[in-house]
Amino acid sequence: MKIDCVGGGPASLYLAVLAKLRDPDHEITVHERHAAGDGHGWGVTYWPDLLADLYAHDPESARLIEEHSVRWRGGFAHVGDRTTAHDSDPGHAVGRHRMRSILADRARSLGVRLEFGREIADVGELAGADLVVAGDGAHSRLRTAHADAFGTRVTRGANRFIWLGTTRVFTEFTFAFVETDEGWIWCYAYGYSDEHSTCVVECSDTTWRALGFDRLDHAESLRLLEKLFAAPLDGHPLLGRRDGESHARWQIFPTVTNAAWSHGRLALIGDAAHTTHYSIGAGTSLALRDAMSLAGALGRIAGPAELPAALAAYERERKQALLSVQSAARHSAQWYENLPRYMGLEPHQMFALLGQRHSPLLPYVPPQLYFHLDQAVGRLQALRWLKQRLGPRLARTLQSRRGADGGRSGE
């Protein structure tokens, strides 16, 4: 089968790798509009369960990704001049450009053709392909050209954000919340190499305008942000671009959904099919799992005639898997859009609710009450766990005691 993947991100590259591993006779080309070697973005996060899946599908690329990743556990939240630490499940981060390079090299080694410097704007440009996979991002031109057929819906968030880098290497996942005269502004930062970290800055649109970011040029914006986040940055600069990139821009996050993921021989993957708010750190993981699912569906068919059934199976599997993640992302975005209602809490309380921001109840319960409810539920769950674990043993102990004292009940 002839497969053309449009967009040279992790989703397209990993699909090419897995499809070739399943069937070396596939003729696969990945088309990337940027020049070879150009990279964009900073670090991306993923979790141990994804790493296990990567090893299960292709140990070679998984090993290289793990070798070039950093690992953290726990983190810090800075709220004004107050700091609190927290424990959490371990996480991983790797440079986006590094991941793309690993997957591109792996794809080449398997016989995948990579073409750079050409943007595919219409599926008609790939007339000989049995399957065209649109992996060209949230603003996919291929998807947009057939938006009605896909049932595309794009919902814009309320906050502004900018994706930056810094030479401050954060060894723990770090949140910093800064109160200004114009409102709250905050960042999430995490290291992804021994030289750089990602730093995502976010604030409400009202605060963004009041601070002047709608009027400042790029360099002035970075200097103001460095001043606002001087404490966590510890004297290090913020970086707005990598070599060969245009500078970072303030954005409003677009949540993309599609009623259908395929139209004829055109299929969607990664951000072209769906987006989830960056605050849950799942975008790259979901894109790679799309690739796993689509490669698996293609591997179960005999040829192009069975392609519609394979694409339908892929869509069903991934839509089902996304339900809980999309819900979590939606509530996480809403938590940050309503941030001021939580900032009067003590830092450890605010951080506890930050960890619970995926809850659909949180927007409707007073924060202080929700914090105490969460603590009470946690204790109740612990008691239930103890009862499940110790209940049978405790019953046997009581029964033996009754036998020893003639069956008398003490209570």
HUVENJO-V903378 format. One record per pair of residues at least 12 apart in sequence whose ideal C-beta (glycine too) atoms are under 8 Angstrom apart, sorted by the first residue. I is the first residue (numbers start at 0). J is the second residue. Records with the same first field share a line. If there is no record, write none. Layout:
BEGIN
I->J + J
END
This chain:
BEGIN
0->22 + 25 + 26 + 129 + 130 + 297 + 302 + 303 + 306
1->25 + 26 + 27 + 127 + 128 + 129 + 130
2->15 + 18 + 25 + 26 + 27 + 28 + 128 + 129 + 130 + 131 + 132 + 297
3->27 + 28 + 30 + 119 + 125 + 128 + 130 + 131 + 132
4->27 + 28 + 29 + 30 + 131 + 132 + 134
5->30 + 119 + 125 + 131 + 132 + 133 + 134 + 135 + 141
6->29 + 30 + 31 + 32 + 133 + 134 + 135 + 136 + 139 + 269 + 271
7->29 + 30 + 31 + 32 + 33 + 99 + 103 + 113 + 115
8->99 + 134 + 136 + 269 + 270 + 286
9->95 + 98 + 99 + 102 + 269 + 283 + 286 + 287 + 290
10->134 + 268 + 269 + 270 + 286 + 287 + 289 + 290
11->29 + 132 + 134 + 268 + 269 + 290
12->29 + 99 + 102 + 103 + 105 + 106
13->60 + 102 + 286 + 287 + 290 + 291
14->132 + 134 + 268 + 289 + 290 + 293 + 294
15->27 + 29 + 106 + 109 + 111
16->57 + 60 + 102 + 105 + 106 + 109 + 111
17->56 + 57 + 290 + 291 + 294 + 295
18->294 + 297 + 298
19->106 + 109 + 110 + 111
20->56 + 57 + 109 + 294
21->294 + 297 + 298
22->297 + 298
23->109 + 110
27->106 + 110 + 111 + 112
28->111 + 112 + 113 + 114
29->103 + 106 + 111 + 112 + 113 + 114
30->114 + 117 + 119
31->113 + 114 + 115 + 116
32->115 + 116 + 117 + 118 + 119 + 135
33->115 + 116
34->115 + 116 + 243
35->113 + 115 + 116
36->243
37->243 + 244
38->95 + 96 + 99 + 100 + 241 + 243 + 244
39->95 + 96 + 241 + 244
40->95 + 96 + 162 + 241
41->94 + 95 + 162 + 163 + 164 + 191 + 195 + 196 + 197 + 198 + 241
42->92 + 93 + 94 + 95 + 189 + 190 + 191 + 192 + 195 + 196 + 197
43->92 + 93 + 94 + 95 + 98 + 191 + 197 + 280 + 282 + 283
44->90 + 91 + 92 + 189 + 280 + 283
45->68 + 90 + 91 + 92 + 93 + 280 + 283 + 284
46->88 + 89 + 90 + 91 + 284
47->88 + 89 + 91
49->284 + 287 + 288
50->64 + 65 + 91
52->287 + 288 + 291
53->287
56->291 + 294
57->105
59->105
60->101 + 102 + 105
63->101 + 105
64->93 + 98 + 101
65->91
67->93 + 94 + 97 + 98 + 101 + 192
68->91 + 92 + 93 + 191
69->91 + 92 + 93 + 190 + 191 + 192 + 193
70->89 + 90 + 91
71->89 + 90 + 91 + 92 + 170 + 171 + 172 + 189 + 190
72->86 + 87 + 88 + 89 + 90 + 171
73->85 + 86 + 87 + 171 + 172
74->87 + 171 + 172 + 173 + 174
75->171 + 172 + 173 + 174
76->173 + 174 + 175 + 176 + 346 + 349 + 350 + 353
77->173 + 174 + 175 + 176 + 230 + 231
78->176 + 342 + 346 + 349
79->176 + 177 + 178
81->346
82->346
83->346 + 347 + 350
85->350 + 354
87->172 + 354
90->172 + 189 + 280
92->189 + 190 + 191 + 197
93->191
94->191 + 192 + 195
95->283
96->241
97->192
98->283
118->140
119->135 + 140 + 141
120->140 + 141 + 144
121->140 + 141 + 144
122->141 + 144 + 145 + 263 + 264 + 265
128->264
129->264 + 303 + 306
130->264 + 266 + 297 + 303 + 306
131->264 + 265 + 266
132->265 + 266 + 267 + 268 + 293
133->265 + 266 + 267 + 268 + 271
134->268 + 269 + 271 + 286
135->271
136->269 + 270 + 271
137->253 + 255 + 270 + 271 + 274
138->253
139->267 + 270 + 271
141->265 + 271
142->257 + 267 + 271
145->262 + 265
148->259 + 262
149->257 + 258 + 259 + 260 + 262 + 267
150->257 + 258 + 259
151->255 + 256 + 257 + 258
152->255 + 256 + 257 + 258
153->253 + 254 + 255
154->253 + 254 + 256
155->251 + 252 + 253 + 254
156->251 + 252 + 253 + 254 + 276 + 332 + 336
157->203 + 204 + 251 + 336
158->201 + 202 + 203 + 204 + 251 + 252 + 332 + 335 + 336
159->201 + 202 + 203 + 204 + 207 + 212 + 249 + 250 + 251
160->199 + 200 + 201 + 249 + 250 + 251 + 252 + 277
161->199 + 200 + 220 + 247 + 248 + 249 + 250
162->197 + 199 + 247 + 250 + 277
163->197 + 198 + 199 + 200 + 221 + 224 + 237 + 238 + 239 + 247
164->195 + 196 + 197 + 198 + 237 + 238 + 239 + 241
165->188 + 195 + 196 + 198 + 232 + 235 + 236 + 237 + 238
166->194 + 195 + 196 + 235 + 236 + 238
167->188 + 196 + 231 + 232 + 233 + 235
168->190 + 192 + 193 + 194 + 195 + 196
169->188 + 189 + 190 + 196
170->190
171->189
172->187 + 188 + 189
173->187 + 188 + 189 + 231
174->186 + 187 + 188 + 350 + 353
175->188 + 228 + 230 + 231
176->338 + 342
177->227 + 228
178->342
179->206 + 210 + 227
181->205 + 206 + 209 + 210
182->202 + 203 + 205 + 206 + 209 + 339
183->202 + 203 + 206 + 338 + 339 + 342
184->200 + 201 + 202 + 206 + 210 + 227
185->200 + 201 + 202 + 335 + 338
186->198 + 199 + 200 + 201 + 228 + 231
187->199 + 201 + 278
188->231
195->238
198->228 + 232 + 237
199->277
200->224 + 228
201->335
203->336 + 338
204->251
207->249
210->223
211->223
212->249
217->239 + 246 + 247
220->239 + 249
221->236 + 237 + 238 + 239
224->237
225->237
252->274 + 276 + 277 + 332
253->274
254->274 + 275 + 276 + 328 + 329 + 332
255->270 + 271 + 272 + 273 + 274
256->273 + 325
257->272 + 273
259->314
260->272 + 310 + 313 + 314 + 317 + 318
261->307 + 310 + 311 + 313 + 314
264->306
266->293 + 310 + 313
268->286 + 289 + 290 + 293
269->285 + 286 + 289 + 290
270->282 + 286
272->289 + 317
273->285 + 321 + 325
275->321 + 324 + 325 + 327 + 328
276->328 + 329 + 331 + 332
278->328 + 331 + 332 + 334 + 335 + 356
279->324 + 327 + 328 + 331 + 357
281->324 + 328
285->321 + 324
288->317 + 320
289->317
292->313 + 316 + 317 + 320
293->313
295->313
296->309 + 310 + 312 + 313 + 316
297->309
299->312
326->357 + 359
327->357
330->356 + 357 + 358 + 359 + 361 + 362
331->356 + 357
333->362
334->352 + 353 + 356 + 361 + 362
335->356
337->362
340->366
341->353 + 366
343->366
344->366 + 367 + 370
348->366 + 367 + 370
351->370 + 373 + 374
352->366 + 369 + 370 + 373
355->369 + 373
END
